[in-house]
Amino acid sequence: MASALARGGSNLGSASKLGKIDIPAGSTRYGGGAYRHPDGLIRLGDGSVLPKGSKRLPNNTFELPDGTVRFPDGSSKSLDGTFKMSDGSFKLSDGAQLPPGTKKVNGRFKFADGTDIPVTAIKKANGSFKLPDGSFKITKTTEAKLTKNIDSATKVSKQADSASVVAKQADDLASKSLKNSDEIGGKISKKVDDASSLKKQADEASLKKGGKDAKAKRKQKDVDADAKKKKDADADAKKKNSIKNDAIMALVALAGLLGGLFMEDSDFDDKREETKGCVSLCLPSNYEDYYYGKIPKEELKYRTLDSARDEFPNLEIYEEQPFCTADTKDCYEYCKVSCFNFFAEEDEQFKREQEQGPGSDKDTGEDPDYTIYMYYIAGILMAITLLIVVMNMVR
C-alpha cells in the first residue's frame, strides 16, 4: 500500500479522514485532500466537485472538460489565459488585477461600475485597457473623475475670462488717467515754477525776520518726504502681492500639462488647480514619456527656475517653486509632497468649500478674485487725487 500511495493513488478498504474531510472507502486519494470518489467524480479538499470527465495533471492540478486548469488553492486558469482567484477575484493573462466585484460573462469581464471589456484586453500603466482592435477604453469610474476635472477646468477658464475683462477695464482707465495726468502735469509744472519763485521771495523775507518761517517750511518738507517714503513702501508691498497672484494664475494654466497622470491619483481629488500646476512644473519636462515607458530615466530633462522661466516667458513663477533633480529618487512623490505642503492652507480652504456644496455659494457668490485689479485701480485713483491736492497747494 505504501508503494501505491507513493505513485499518487490507492484504493482504500475503509473510510479514512484527512483533517475534517471524510474520504469514502474505495476512493483514490490525491494530494491536498483531493480524491476520486467511487462514483468517478473528483472532489477537492474544499468540498467542491469537478465536472465529469475532469482529469488530474502533474503538481496536483486538474484539467476540466472545457480546458480550464484548476489549482489546489481553489484558483483556476481559463483557456483564454485569464485567472480566477480563490477569493473570487479575476486577473488578466498578463497578471493585472481587476477591480473587486468583477464578473466573467460569455467571454467578457463586467466591472461593478458597469464597465464591460473582453477577456483579451490588456491593462496599461495609466489604468486604461487596450482592446483587441487597438483602441483604448477607460472604466466608468475613471470617466466620472475625468468629467469632474473637465468641469473644474471649465470653471477656472470662465473665471480667467472674467478677470481678463476686468484687466482691460483697468488698463483703459489707466490710459485715460495717464493722459489726463500728463495734461495736468504741464499746468502743475508752470505753477510749481511760479510757486518756487514766490517761495524764494518768501524765504528771503523770512530770513530778514530771523529765518523762523523758513525753518518751519523746511521741517514741513521733511515731514512730506517721510510720508512719501511710507507710500512708496506700501506700493512695493502691493506689487509683491500682485506678483504672487500672477504666479498663482500661471500655475492654474500649467495644471493641464499632466492632467492624465493626475486623473488616476485620488490624492488630487481635493486639490486646487494651482497645486496641480505646481506639480506639473516641478516634474521634468518630458516626464510623461518616462511615465508611459517611452524613455528611460536617464533621458529625463530636469527643469530649474531659470529654464522654467525660459520655457514659459509670459508666466510669473514663484522663487520657492520646487524642482525635481537627477538626485531625486522618486520625482513624482517628491513633487507631490513639496507642492502639497506649499499650498496646504489654500487646499484645506478649497476642500472645505467643496464639502459645503453648491448651496454655500448663495451667500458668498462664485465671482472671481478681483483683488489684484482693485489694487491697481485704487493706486491710479490715489495718484490722481495726489495731483489734484498738489494743484490746490500751488494755486
TILUMGU-611501 format. One record per residue (C-alpha): residue in one letter; z, y, x negated; residue number from 0; chain. Coordinates in pm, whole numbers, plus 50000, padded with zeros to 5 digits. Layout:
N
REC_residu_pz_py_px_num_chaine
REC_A_Z_Y_X_NUM_A;
...
end
This chain:
395
REC_residu_pz_py_px_num_chaine
REC_M_50000_50000_50000_0_A;
REC_A_50076_50236_49709_1_A;
REC_S_49723_50196_49577_2_A;
REC_A_49582_50257_49925_3_A;
REC_L_49781_50579_49953_4_A;
REC_A_49654_50689_49614_5_A;
REC_R_49297_50656_49741_6_A;
REC_G_49376_50905_50019_7_A;
REC_G_49432_50685_50326_8_A;
REC_S_49641_50395_50463_9_A;
REC_N_49685_50202_50786_10_A;
REC_L_50049_50239_50878_11_A;
REC_G_50208_49949_51061_12_A;
REC_S_50477_50161_51223_13_A;
REC_A_50532_50521_51322_14_A;
REC_S_50639_50749_51034_15_A;
REC_K_50730_51116_51008_16_A;
REC_L_50614_51398_50781_17_A;
REC_G_50856_51681_50842_18_A;
REC_K_50855_51728_51219_19_A;
REC_I_50513_51560_51265_20_A;
REC_D_50511_51215_51426_21_A;
REC_I_50224_51008_51286_22_A;
REC_P_50149_50710_51518_23_A;
REC_A_50114_50360_51381_24_A;
REC_G_49758_50272_51289_25_A;
REC_S_49674_50626_51175_26_A;
REC_T_49509_50712_50843_27_A;
REC_R_49710_50980_50667_28_A;
REC_Y_49562_51266_50464_29_A;
REC_G_49743_51529_50257_30_A;
REC_G_49924_51830_50406_31_A;
REC_G_50030_51650_50725_32_A;
REC_A_49671_51583_50839_33_A;
REC_Y_49575_51236_50966_34_A;
REC_R_49310_51046_51161_35_A;
REC_H_49452_50921_51491_36_A;
REC_P_49368_50571_51613_37_A;
REC_D_49151_50740_51878_38_A;
REC_G_48925_50858_51594_39_A;
REC_L_49013_51227_51611_40_A;
REC_I_49153_51416_51311_41_A;
REC_R_49475_51607_51364_42_A;
REC_L_49606_51872_51122_43_A;
REC_G_49963_51945_51019_44_A;
REC_D_49979_52246_51253_45_A;
REC_G_49911_52018_51551_46_A;
REC_S_49551_52130_51605_47_A;
REC_V_49291_51864_51687_48_A;
REC_L_48949_51883_51521_49_A;
REC_P_48636_51814_51729_50_A;
REC_K_48494_51464_51743_51_A;
REC_G_48263_51400_51451_52_A;
REC_S_48466_51606_51201_53_A;
REC_K_48498_51458_50854_54_A;
REC_R_48726_51503_50556_55_A;
REC_L_48592_51671_50237_56_A;
REC_P_48743_51688_49885_57_A;
REC_N_49052_51906_49831_58_A;
REC_N_49172_51810_50178_59_A;
REC_T_48924_52036_50360_60_A;
REC_F_48743_51929_50676_61_A;
REC_E_48386_51985_50794_62_A;
REC_L_48338_52032_51169_63_A;
REC_P_48022_51920_51353_64_A;
REC_D_47894_52279_51367_65_A;
REC_G_47919_52310_50986_66_A;
REC_T_48241_52515_50983_67_A;
REC_V_48477_52425_50698_68_A;
REC_R_48847_52414_50788_69_A;
REC_F_49109_52470_50515_70_A;
REC_P_49461_52322_50502_71_A;
REC_D_49626_52662_50565_72_A;
REC_G_49451_52690_50902_73_A;
REC_S_49180_52934_50789_74_A;
REC_S_48812_52845_50818_75_A;
REC_K_48471_52941_50679_76_A;
REC_S_48168_52951_50909_77_A;
REC_L_47809_52869_50816_78_A;
REC_D_47733_53242_50821_79_A;
REC_G_47979_53284_50532_80_A;
REC_T_48249_53469_50725_81_A;
REC_F_48614_53363_50728_82_A;
REC_K_48874_53331_50998_83_A;
REC_M_49224_53352_50851_84_A;
REC_S_49528_53160_50964_85_A;
REC_D_49673_53475_51126_86_A;
REC_G_49362_53511_51344_87_A;
REC_S_49203_53797_51149_88_A;
REC_F_48847_53789_51008_89_A;
REC_K_48680_53861_50673_90_A;
REC_L_48312_53914_50595_91_A;
REC_S_48130_53693_50348_92_A;
REC_D_48199_53947_50070_93_A;
REC_G_48574_53921_50140_94_A;
REC_A_48604_54258_50320_95_A;
REC_Q_48893_54254_50569_96_A;
REC_L_48804_54355_50926_97_A;
REC_P_49040_54562_51147_98_A;
REC_P_49323_54391_51341_99_A;
REC_G_49221_54276_51688_100_A;
REC_T_48864_54189_51580_101_A;
REC_K_48695_53910_51779_102_A;
REC_K_48388_53699_51698_103_A;
REC_V_48150_53651_51990_104_A;
REC_N_47800_53499_51971_105_A;
REC_G_47740_53578_51606_106_A;
REC_R_47880_53933_51620_107_A;
REC_F_48214_54096_51544_108_A;
REC_K_48371_54315_51811_109_A;
REC_F_48645_54555_51698_110_A;
REC_A_48936_54667_51910_111_A;
REC_D_48787_55019_51938_112_A;
REC_G_48464_54878_52088_113_A;
REC_T_48252_54881_51770_114_A;
REC_D_48002_54592_51753_115_A;
REC_I_47840_54465_51427_116_A;
REC_P_47651_54148_51326_117_A;
REC_V_47837_53891_51113_118_A;
REC_T_47591_53951_50828_119_A;
REC_A_47689_54319_50791_120_A;
REC_I_47824_54442_50456_121_A;
REC_K_48119_54680_50436_122_A;
REC_K_48071_54976_50197_123_A;
REC_A_48334_55158_49993_124_A;
REC_N_48326_55462_50225_125_A;
REC_G_48419_55246_50528_126_A;
REC_S_48070_55225_50683_127_A;
REC_F_47879_54899_50742_128_A;
REC_K_47529_54825_50612_129_A;
REC_L_47332_54629_50875_130_A;
REC_P_47061_54366_50803_131_A;
REC_D_46782_54616_50886_132_A;
REC_G_46907_54854_50614_133_A;
REC_S_47065_55107_50849_134_A;
REC_F_47432_55206_50841_135_A;
REC_K_47697_55210_51111_136_A;
REC_I_48048_55356_51132_137_A;
REC_T_48330_55248_51360_138_A;
REC_K_48405_55443_51674_139_A;
REC_T_48743_55535_51524_140_A;
REC_T_48567_55694_51226_141_A;
REC_E_48316_55862_51458_142_A;
REC_A_48602_56023_51652_143_A;
REC_K_48752_56159_51328_144_A;
REC_L_48412_56295_51224_145_A;
REC_T_48369_56470_51561_146_A;
REC_K_48711_56629_51521_147_A;
REC_N_48616_56755_51172_148_A;
REC_I_48287_56898_51305_149_A;
REC_D_48471_57078_51588_150_A;
REC_S_48713_57223_51333_151_A;
REC_A_48427_57338_51108_152_A;
REC_T_48254_57499_51410_153_A;
REC_K_48571_57689_51494_154_A;
REC_V_48600_57816_51135_155_A;
REC_S_48233_57919_51143_156_A;
REC_K_48288_58123_51460_157_A;
REC_Q_48588_58291_51304_158_A;
REC_A_48381_58374_50994_159_A;
REC_D_48109_58526_51216_160_A;
REC_S_48368_58742_51393_161_A;
REC_A_48509_58851_51059_162_A;
REC_S_48158_58946_50942_163_A;
REC_V_48118_59178_51245_164_A;
REC_V_48448_59350_51164_165_A;
REC_A_48346_59379_50798_166_A;
REC_K_48017_59550_50895_167_A;
REC_Q_48202_59793_51120_168_A;
REC_A_48442_59870_50836_169_A;
REC_D_48152_59924_50592_170_A;
REC_D_47979_60160_50838_171_A;
REC_L_48299_60356_50882_172_A;
REC_A_48348_60371_50506_173_A;
REC_S_47992_60501_50450_174_A;
REC_K_48036_60776_50709_175_A;
REC_S_48377_60867_50571_176_A;
REC_L_48246_60889_50213_177_A;
REC_K_47958_61111_50326_178_A;
REC_N_48196_61341_50510_179_A;
REC_S_48435_61341_50217_180_A;
REC_D_48154_61449_49981_181_A;
REC_E_48074_61746_50208_182_A;
REC_I_48439_61836_50247_183_A;
REC_G_48494_61783_49874_184_A;
REC_G_48237_62054_49787_185_A;
REC_K_48414_62305_50008_186_A;
REC_I_48751_62199_49873_187_A;
REC_S_48630_62238_49516_188_A;
REC_K_48544_62602_49574_189_A;
REC_K_48873_62666_49748_190_A;
REC_V_49060_62493_49465_191_A;
REC_D_48887_62720_49213_192_A;
REC_D_48985_63024_49419_193_A;
REC_A_49335_62886_49453_194_A;
REC_S_49359_62829_49078_195_A;
REC_S_49269_63193_49018_196_A;
REC_L_49529_63306_49268_197_A;
REC_K_49784_63068_49116_198_A;
REC_K_49720_63211_48773_199_A;
REC_Q_49778_63560_48901_200_A;
REC_A_50091_63445_49083_201_A;
REC_D_50223_63272_48773_202_A;
REC_E_50174_63586_48568_203_A;
REC_A_50357_63788_48832_204_A;
REC_S_50633_63529_48847_205_A;
REC_L_50674_63527_48470_206_A;
REC_K_50719_63903_48479_207_A;
REC_K_51004_63850_48725_208_A;
REC_G_51168_63596_48494_209_A;
REC_G_50949_63288_48550_210_A;
REC_K_51167_63135_48822_211_A;
REC_D_50886_63085_49073_212_A;
REC_A_50656_62931_48808_213_A;
REC_K_50921_62676_48709_214_A;
REC_A_50972_62582_49075_215_A;
REC_K_50599_62522_49120_216_A;
REC_R_50580_62308_48806_217_A;
REC_K_50868_62099_48937_218_A;
REC_Q_50688_62052_49268_219_A;
REC_K_50378_61945_49075_220_A;
REC_D_50582_61671_48903_221_A;
REC_V_50707_61554_49244_222_A;
REC_D_50349_61536_49371_223_A;
REC_A_50244_61335_49064_224_A;
REC_D_50522_61078_49125_225_A;
REC_A_50414_61046_49487_226_A;
REC_K_50054_60981_49375_227_A;
REC_K_50170_60705_49137_228_A;
REC_K_50357_60535_49423_229_A;
REC_K_50047_60549_49645_230_A;
REC_D_49834_60403_49363_231_A;
REC_A_50084_60116_49322_232_A;
REC_D_50066_60042_49697_233_A;
REC_A_49685_60041_49677_234_A;
REC_D_49695_59788_49390_235_A;
REC_A_49922_59559_49596_236_A;
REC_K_49683_59576_49891_237_A;
REC_K_49390_59499_49659_238_A;
REC_K_49569_59184_49534_239_A;
REC_N_49625_59072_49895_240_A;
REC_S_49256_59133_49960_241_A;
REC_I_49160_58912_49662_242_A;
REC_K_49386_58634_49791_243_A;
REC_N_49222_58649_50136_244_A;
REC_D_48877_58638_49970_245_A;
REC_A_48984_58330_49775_246_A;
REC_I_49101_58159_50095_247_A;
REC_M_48765_58228_50265_248_A;
REC_A_48592_58084_49956_249_A;
REC_L_48791_57761_49982_250_A;
REC_V_48703_57732_50352_251_A;
REC_A_48336_57740_50256_252_A;
REC_L_48390_57472_49990_253_A;
REC_A_48574_57236_50230_254_A;
REC_G_48246_57081_50349_255_A;
REC_L_48128_56978_49999_256_A;
REC_L_48303_56641_50009_257_A;
REC_G_48366_56606_50385_258_A;
REC_G_48253_56243_50381_259_A;
REC_L_48529_56147_50136_260_A;
REC_F_48797_56321_50342_261_A;
REC_M_48678_56162_50667_262_A;
REC_E_48829_55820_50590_263_A;
REC_D_49152_55961_50438_264_A;
REC_S_49413_56016_50710_265_A;
REC_D_49615_56235_50469_266_A;
REC_F_49371_56518_50552_267_A;
REC_D_49411_56494_50932_268_A;
REC_D_49675_56771_50943_269_A;
REC_K_49540_56978_50651_270_A;
REC_R_49362_57313_50674_271_A;
REC_E_49005_57373_50557_272_A;
REC_E_49140_57581_50266_273_A;
REC_T_49331_57276_50136_274_A;
REC_K_49020_57057_50159_275_A;
REC_G_48821_57325_49978_276_A;
REC_C_49084_57333_49702_277_A;
REC_V_49048_56955_49652_278_A;
REC_S_48666_56980_49653_279_A;
REC_L_48674_57245_49380_280_A;
REC_C_48936_57057_49176_281_A;
REC_L_48722_56740_49155_282_A;
REC_P_48429_56704_48909_283_A;
REC_S_48102_56849_49042_284_A;
REC_N_47938_56503_49061_285_A;
REC_Y_48247_56314_49183_286_A;
REC_E_48072_56196_49500_287_A;
REC_D_47818_56000_49289_288_A;
REC_Y_48106_55839_49099_289_A;
REC_Y_48291_55760_49425_290_A;
REC_Y_47990_55571_49561_291_A;
REC_G_47936_55384_49233_292_A;
REC_K_47616_55562_49126_293_A;
REC_I_47752_55677_48788_294_A;
REC_P_48033_55560_48554_295_A;
REC_K_48345_55766_48495_296_A;
REC_E_48215_55873_48153_297_A;
REC_E_47939_56078_48320_298_A;
REC_L_48173_56290_48535_299_A;
REC_K_48118_56667_48497_300_A;
REC_Y_48458_56834_48496_301_A;
REC_R_48499_57192_48619_302_A;
REC_T_48701_57473_48464_303_A;
REC_L_48791_57812_48610_304_A;
REC_D_48503_57975_48419_305_A;
REC_S_48245_57708_48511_306_A;
REC_A_48355_57718_48877_307_A;
REC_R_48304_58095_48886_308_A;
REC_D_47959_58048_48730_309_A;
REC_E_47877_57776_48985_310_A;
REC_F_47997_57989_49280_311_A;
REC_P_47946_58352_49161_312_A;
REC_N_47991_58505_49507_313_A;
REC_L_48329_58342_49575_314_A;
REC_E_48676_58457_49477_315_A;
REC_I_48870_58170_49313_316_A;
REC_Y_49247_58156_49252_317_A;
REC_E_49370_58182_48893_318_A;
REC_E_49611_57900_48991_319_A;
REC_Q_49327_57673_49119_320_A;
REC_P_49389_57320_48976_321_A;
REC_F_49112_57127_48799_322_A;
REC_C_49084_56760_48705_323_A;
REC_T_49018_56688_48334_324_A;
REC_A_48894_56391_48132_325_A;
REC_D_49258_56307_48053_326_A;
REC_T_49349_56276_48423_327_A;
REC_K_49395_55909_48517_328_A;
REC_D_49303_55947_48887_329_A;
REC_C_49122_56274_48971_330_A;
REC_Y_49131_56220_49348_331_A;
REC_E_49507_56165_49368_332_A;
REC_Y_49580_56444_49118_333_A;
REC_C_49372_56697_49312_334_A;
REC_K_49523_56592_49646_335_A;
REC_V_49883_56629_49523_336_A;
REC_S_49815_56961_49344_337_A;
REC_C_49638_57124_49639_338_A;
REC_F_49879_56982_49900_339_A;
REC_N_50170_57134_49706_340_A;
REC_F_49991_57468_49660_341_A;
REC_F_49919_57506_50034_342_A;
REC_A_50232_57325_50159_343_A;
REC_E_50366_57618_50365_344_A;
REC_E_50029_57703_50520_345_A;
REC_D_49960_57336_50606_346_A;
REC_E_50303_57299_50764_347_A;
REC_Q_50235_57602_50987_348_A;
REC_F_49889_57460_51073_349_A;
REC_K_50047_57123_51162_350_A;
REC_R_50295_57291_51397_351_A;
REC_E_50014_57480_51569_352_A;
REC_Q_49816_57156_51611_353_A;
REC_E_50118_56979_51763_354_A;
REC_Q_50175_57264_52011_355_A;
REC_G_49830_57204_52159_356_A;
REC_P_49578_57440_52321_357_A;
REC_G_49832_57579_52566_358_A;
REC_S_50018_57762_52291_359_A;
REC_D_49721_57997_52243_360_A;
REC_K_49788_58170_52577_361_A;
REC_D_50049_58399_52420_362_A;
REC_T_49928_58432_52062_363_A;
REC_G_49547_58401_52113_364_A;
REC_E_49298_58247_51875_365_A;
REC_D_49149_58565_51724_366_A;
REC_P_49064_58557_51352_367_A;
REC_D_49295_58721_51098_368_A;
REC_Y_49155_59072_51052_369_A;
REC_T_49439_59187_50822_370_A;
REC_I_49214_59231_50520_371_A;
REC_Y_48982_59465_50712_372_A;
REC_M_49265_59655_50877_373_A;
REC_Y_49399_59736_50530_374_A;
REC_Y_49054_59854_50433_375_A;
REC_I_49018_60083_50736_376_A;
REC_A_49375_60215_50700_377_A;
REC_G_49307_60311_50337_378_A;
REC_I_48996_60507_50436_379_A;
REC_L_49183_60690_50711_380_A;
REC_M_49463_60778_50467_381_A;
REC_A_49206_60921_50225_382_A;
REC_I_49052_61138_50498_383_A;
REC_T_49398_61259_50605_384_A;
REC_L_49483_61349_50244_385_A;
REC_L_49163_61555_50213_386_A;
REC_I_49245_61747_50531_387_A;
REC_V_49600_61817_50404_388_A;
REC_V_49463_61948_50073_389_A;
REC_M_49220_62175_50261_390_A;
REC_N_49503_62323_50462_391_A;
REC_M_49707_62384_50146_392_A;
REC_V_49438_62579_49965_393_A;
REC_R_49329_62797_50257_394_A;
end
